[in-house]
Structures are given as C-alpha cells and as structure tokens.
C-alpha cells in the first residue's frame, strides 16, 4: 500500500466530508505531515477523522485491505499498481457503522453486495486449497469463516423490518463474533 504523502492528494474527499458533516476513517499509511494537519483540524472540531494502519503483515495486509473494501463497498487504490490518489472520488468511498464491544472492534456493513461477498468466499476457498504454509492457511480459514458469518447475517438483515428484530440480531451478531474469537 502506498502512503498518502500530502493533504492535497485527499483534499476533494476531505472537503466532501466536511461539507456533508460525515466521519472519515482512513485505513492506509499516512505521512506525518498529513497526520498532523488532520489531527489539528480534528482538535479544532473542523473534521471527524480517524487514521489507522492496515492490520496484519506481508500478504495478509493486502488481503485485509481487499476484505475491508468488499465489506464496506469501497474501492482499493494502490499507486504501486498504477492507481492515482489524485483521481480518488467520493464514489470510491465505502460506508460502515462503527460499533465497539469490550476489547473487540466490529465493522458492521451498511451496503455490502452479496454477490461480491460470495465471490470473495470462493476466492478464499481456492487460496486455502493452494496454501502450503500452516499459519497462512489457518488465517485464511478464519477469514473465510468470518465472511460466511457476515454473508449469513447480511442475508438475514435484508429480511428484517422492525427495529426490535434488528436489536435482537445485533445481540446475536456480537455473541457470534465473541464465539469466533
């Protein structure tokens, strides 16, 4: 993943977030200059933003980034692959609702495409079959299990209509995630 070197690279996105009074979560390596500028504006109350580095290492870092993009409906941009951060538009952003439960953080998707998630599950199953390294194989199996749970929850949420049912599903989501971890 390429680093965001200066604020001008994401200026259009920042302007949109400020005008729409939205929150922004940046999941990418960011230069110290950009961190300082965003932190200063956050402290002043001009923007709601958080920055985190991609979790994982090696090949799992790339997979994690793709997974987050699929689950939130975002587009992955990587300058090393020829993508240009200057061409980033608001349509490339994903949407998610943040929820914290004890020591674990959960990203609940709002607008995930079921077909994309099913394709990712198939892709991960193929990677599991080809993987020789036990550590990476176990990691892929855990990821696949999480995707399957996400898919099942997504399909069940599409059926729900009343808020009381949504609240019960929220409790089931948290208990399922606790059991997985």
N, C-alpha and C positions, 0 to 999 in steps of 0.2 A: 504494500500500500504506500502510495506516495504522500508526502507530507503537505499540509496546507501551508505554503510559505509566507503568505501575507493576506491581510484582510481584503484587499481588492479582489482576490480570487473568489471570495464568497459574498461580496458586497450586495449583489442582487438578492440573494437569499436572505441576508440579514435585514435588508430594507423591507422585504415582504413580511418577515416575521415581526418586525417592529410595527408596521402599519396594521397588520391583522391581529396584533396583540396575542401572538401564538408563542408557545415554548419551542425551543430548538435543542435537540440532543445531537451533538456531533460525535460520531464514532469513527475516529480517524487520528492519525498522528498530526499534531498541530505544532507549528513553530512557537517559540517563546514569545515573540512579538504579537502573534495573534492571540495567544492565551492572555497576555497582559491587557490588550485592548478590549477583549471580550469581558474579562474579569472587571475591569474598570467600569465598563458600561453596565454590567450586571449589578455592581455595588451601587451605582447611581440610580438604578431602577429603570434604565432605558430598555433593557432586553432581558428576557428569561432564557438563559442558555446554560447548558452543561456540556462538558467535554470529557469523554472517556477514551482510553486507548482500547484497541481491539483486544479482547481476551484471547488467551492461547499463545502458541508459539509454532513456528515452522508452518507446515501445511495446514494445521488446524486453524490458524489465524485467517487464512483465505476462506476456508470453509465456513467459519463463523460469520465472516462478513457477508458471504452469499446467503447464508441462512437468515440473518437479520433482514437482509434486503427482501427475501421471499416472504417472510412473515409479516413485514410491515408494508410491503408494496413499494419499496424504494428501488432505485437503480444504483448499482455499484459503479463508481468512477475510479479508474486507476490510470494515472499518467504514464506508468511504465508500460501499459498495454496500448497507449496511443490516445486515451481519453484526455480531454482538456477540461480542467476545472473551470475555465472561463466560460465554457458552454453550458454550465450547470443551470438548470431551470427549476422552478418551483414544482413542476410536474414530476421531477425525478425524486422528490422527497417522499418518504413513506409516512404513515400515521400509526401511532400506537398510544395506548393509555398506560401510564406508569402506575405501578402498584408495588408496595413493599410489604413483605410478610416476614417478620422476625429478621433473621440474618440473610435471607434469600431475596433476590430481586426478580420480579417477574415482568415480562413484557407481554401485555395482552393485546392481540392484534385487533384492529378495527375493520380493516378492509382487505383481508387476505384472499387471494384467488385459490380456490380449492384445487383446481387443475395444476397450478404451479406447485402447490404443496405435494400433490400426488406424484408429479414428475420428479421432485426432489427426493421423495422417498424411494422411488425406483432407482434413481441415480446413486443414492447412498447404498442401497442393497447391492448394486453392482460393484461399488467400491469395496464393500465388506467382503464380497466373494474374491476379489483380486488382491486384497491386502495380506501381506505376509507378516508384518510387524504386529505382535500381540497387543502392544499398547495402543497403536493407532486403530487396530481392529475393534478393540473394546470401546474406544472413544466413538468410533463410527456407529457401533451398535447402540450406544447410549443416545447419540444424536437421532438415530432412526426411531428409537422408542419415543423420544420427545416429539418428533414430527408426527408420529402416529397418534399420540395423545392429543396434540394440537389439532390434527385433522378431525378426530372424533369429536373434540369439543367444538370446533368450528361448525361442523355439520349439525351438532345438537343446538348450538346457539342460533343458527339460522331458522330453526323450528320454533324457538321460544318467542312468546309475545308479551307476556305480563312481566312486570318488574319483580314480583315476588319469585317467579321462576328463575329470573336472571340472578337474583341474590343467592338462591339455593345452588345454582350452577357455579357461582363464584366460590362458594364454600367447597363444592366438590372439586373445582379446579385446584384450589390451594391444598386440599387434602391429597389429591392425586400427585401434585408436584412434590409434596413432602414425602410421599411414599417412594417416588422415583429417585429422590436424592438421599 
